[in-house]
Amino acid sequence: MTLDLHRELVTDDTLPEEDRRRCSRLTHGALLALAETFHEFDREAKRRSVRRARACLSRCTATLLIEHGLTLSPPAREWFQRLEHEILPSVGGLARFIDRLGQAR
């Protein structure tokens, strides 16, 4: 889901180049952090990675709102909505799951 969003963002020419690059770097960082989350065994390392992913995705949404607000193009608005309503809540759910990993023992 996030990889598709990243690909769409990179090719969306309705955003200014600087904003597209900034959000592309942030979503790329989120993807790397999520990969680390899934490949780590240590719970604290998982927590740090998923928090880093969430921070990157949050910064991307903030960048779009600060720079463009309600003037986002329809394609950019669509993936912004997906980011805000699907991806960020999913990453938040993963963070809560990781927090509970050590508590069940």
VOBA-1610 file (N, C-alpha, C; in pm, whole numbers, padded with zeros to 5 digits, always signed):
BEGIN
Met+00082-00119+00000Met+00000+00000+00000Met+00088+00126+00000Thr+00186+00134+00087Thr+00271+00252+00094Thr+00361+00262-00028Leu+00406+00147-00081Leu+00490+00148-00200Leu+00414+00205-00319Asp+00287+00169-00334Asp+00205+00225-00442Asp+00193+00376-00426Leu+00169+00420-00304Leu+00157+00563-00278Leu+00287+00635-00312His+00399+00575-00275His+00530+00634-00306His+00547+00648-00457Arg+00514+00545-00529Arg+00527+00549-00677Arg+00438+00657-00738Glu+00315+00667-00688Glu+00224+00771-00738Glu+00278+00910-00710Leu+00332+00927-00591Leu+00386+01057-00551Leu+00502+01098-00641Val+00591+01005-00669Val+00709+01035-00751Val+00669+01079-00892Thr+00560+01026-00942Thr+00519+01058-01079Thr+00412+01165-01089Asp+00364+01217-00976Asp+00259+01319-00977Asp+00319+01455-01013Asp+00290+01502-01132Asp+00347+01629-01176Asp+00259+01749-01141Thr+00154+01726-01061Thr+00069+01839-01020Thr+00127+01912-00900Leu+00222+01850-00831Leu+00289+01916-00719Leu+00417+01982-00767Pro+00456+02090-00705Pro+00585+02150-00738Pro+00698+02050-00712Glu+00800+02057-00792Glu+00911+01962-00786Glu+00970+01951-00644Glu+00989+02063-00576Glu+01049+02061-00443Glu+00962+01982-00344Asp+00832+02004-00347Asp+00742+01933-00256Asp+00735+01784-00291Arg+00736+01755-00420Arg+00734+01615-00464Arg+00860+01544-00416Arg+00974+01609-00428Arg+01100+01548-00381Arg+01099+01530-00230Arg+01054+01630-00159Arg+01050+01623-00012Arg+00959+01508+00033Cys+00840+01501-00021Cys+00748+01394+00019Cys+00797+01257-00028Ser+00862+01254-00143Ser+00919+01130-00192Ser+01026+01078-00096Arg+01113+01168-00049Arg+01216+01128+00049Arg+01151+01078+00178Leu+01046+01146+00221Leu+00979+01105+00345Leu+00911+00969+00332Thr+00840+00946+00221Thr+00775+00816+00205Thr+00879+00706+00184His+00990+00739+00118His+01098+00643+00102His+01155+00607+00239Gly+01177+00707+00323Gly+01225+00682+00458Gly+01128+00597+00538Ala+00999+00622+00519Ala+00897+00542+00589Ala+00901+00396+00544Leu+00919+00375+00415Leu+00927+00238+00364Leu+01049+00165+00421Leu+01161+00233+00427Leu+01281+00172+00485Leu+01261+00140+00633Ala+01200+00233+00706Ala+01176+00211+00849Ala+01078+00095+00870Leu+00976+00083+00786Leu+00883-00029+00798Leu+00953-00161+00769Ala+01042-00161+00670Ala+01118-00283+00641Ala+01202-00323+00763Glu+01265-00225+00826Glu+01343-00253+00947Glu+01253-00309+01057Thr+01134-00253+01069Thr+01040-00299+01170Thr+01012-00449+01155Phe+00987-00490+01033Phe+00951-00630+01009Phe+01069-00725+01020His+01189-00674+01004His+01306-00761+01008His+01380-00760+01141Glu+01341-00675+01232Glu+01403-00669+01364Glu+01343-00776+01455Phe+01425-00828+01544Phe+01376-00920+01646Phe+01355-00849+01779Asp+01437-00751+01807Asp+01431-00678+01932Asp+01310-00585+01934Arg+01230-00594+02039Arg+01106-00515+02047Arg+01134-00365+02047Glu+01237-00322+02120Glu+01269-00179+02124Glu+01313-00128+01987Ala+01388-00208+01914Ala+01428-00169+01779Ala+01306-00160+01688Lys+01212-00253+01704Lys+01087-00247+01628Lys+01011-00118+01659Arg+01004-00085+01787Arg+00934+00038+01827Arg+00995+00161+01763Arg+01128+00170+01769Arg+01196+00286+01710Arg+01170+00294+01560Ser+01175+00181+01492Ser+01155+00180+01346Ser+01013+00221+01308Val+00914+00167+01377Val+00776+00200+01341Val+00745+00345+01375Arg+00804+00396+01483Arg+00786+00538+01515Arg+00850+00627+01411Arg+00967+00585+01361Arg+01033+00662+01256Arg+00948+00663+01128Ala+00888+00549+01095Ala+00800+00542+00977Ala+00681+00635+00993Arg+00620+00632+01110Arg+00505+00720+01135Arg+00543+00867+01128Ala+00659+00899+01181Ala+00705+01038+01177Ala+00726+01085+01034Cys+00784+01000+00952Cys+00806+01037+00811Cys+00674+01061+00739Leu+00579+00971+00759Leu+00449+00984+00693Leu+00374+01107+00745Ser+00385+01134+00874Ser+00320+01253+00931Ser+00381+01381+00874Arg+00512+01382+00857Arg+00578+01499+00799Arg+00534+01521+00655Cys+00512+01413+00583Cys+00466+01426+00445Cys+00327+01490+00442Thr+00236+01444+00526Thr+00102+01505+00529Thr+00110+01650+00572Ala+00194+01679+00671Ala+00208+01817+00718Ala+00265+01906+00607Thr+00363+01857+00534Thr+00421+01933+00423Thr+00313+01971+00322Leu+00230+01875+00289Leu+00125+01900+00190Leu+00023+02001+00242Leu-00015+01987+00368Leu-00113+02081+00424Leu-00056+02221+00438Ile+00066+02229+00485Ile+00128+02361+00505Ile+00149+02431+00372Glu+00199+02358+00274Glu+00233+02419+00146Glu+00112+02440+00054His+00012+02350+00063His-00095+02354-00037His-00235+02362+00020Gly-00254+02321+00143Gly-00386+02328+00204Gly-00493+02267+00117Leu-00595+02343+00089Leu-00708+02294+00010Leu-00686+02306-00140Thr-00569+02349-00181Thr-00544+02368-00325Thr-00478+02246-00389Leu-00475+02132-00319Leu-00417+02011-00378Leu-00495+01971-00502Ser-00424+01923-00602Ser-00490+01873-00721Ser-00569+01748-00686Pro-00668+01710-00768Pro-00746+01589-00737Pro-00660+01463-00718Pro-00559+01436-00804Pro-00478+01316-00777Pro-00401+01326-00645Ala-00343+01442-00617Ala-00268+01460-00493Ala-00361+01452-00373Arg-00480+01505-00386Arg-00579+01499-00277Arg-00618+01354-00249Glu-00631+01276-00355Glu-00670+01135-00339Glu-00564+01058-00261Trp-00436+01071-00299Trp-00336+00995-00223Trp-00310+01056-00087Phe-00334+01187-00071Phe-00327+01246+00062Phe-00433+01182+00153Gln-00554+01166+00101Gln-00662+01103+00178Gln-00625+00959+00215Arg-00567+00885+00121Arg-00524+00748+00150Arg-00418+00746+00259Leu-00325+00838+00250Leu-00219+00847+00350Leu-00278+00877+00487Glu-00365+00975+00491Glu-00423+01021+00617Glu-00523+00922+00678His-00603+00856+00594His-00713+00773+00645His-00688+00624+00640Glu-00587+00579+00565Glu-00560+00436+00556Glu-00422+00399+00608Ile-00321+00465+00555Ile-00184+00423+00584Ile-00140+00463+00725Leu-00158+00589+00762Leu-00118+00631+00897Leu-00191+00553+01006Pro-00322+00530+00996Pro-00387+00447+01099Pro-00334+00303+01102Ser-00299+00248+00987Ser-00244+00113+00984Ser-00108+00107+01052Val-00025+00207+01026Val+00106+00212+01091Val+00087+00234+01242Gly-00011+00314+01280Gly-00041+00332+01422Gly-00085+00201+01487Gly-00164+00123+01416Gly-00206-00008+01467Gly-00086-00101+01484Leu+00006-00096+01391Leu+00128-00176+01403Leu+00208-00133+01526Ala+00215-00003+01549Ala+00287+00048+01666Ala+00223-00004+01796Arg+00090-00001+01802Arg+00021-00052+01921Arg+00043-00202+01939Phe+00044-00276+01828Phe+00070-00419+01834Phe+00210-00447+01890Ile+00308-00372+01842Ile+00445-00390+01890Ile+00454-00355+02038Asp+00383-00252+02081Asp+00384-00216+02223Asp+00332-00329+02310Arg+00238-00405+02258Arg+00178-00515+02336Arg+00259-00644+02329Leu+00358-00652+02242Leu+00433-00778+02225Leu+00490-00833+02354Gly+00553-00752+02432Gly+00617-00799+02554Gly+00522-00812+02672Gln+00404-00754+02661Gln+00310-00754+02774Gln+00236-00886+02790Ala+00227-00965+02684Ala+00148-01089+02689Ala+00220-01198+02766Arg+00348-01181+02792Arg+00425-01288+02858Arg+00404-01291+03006
//
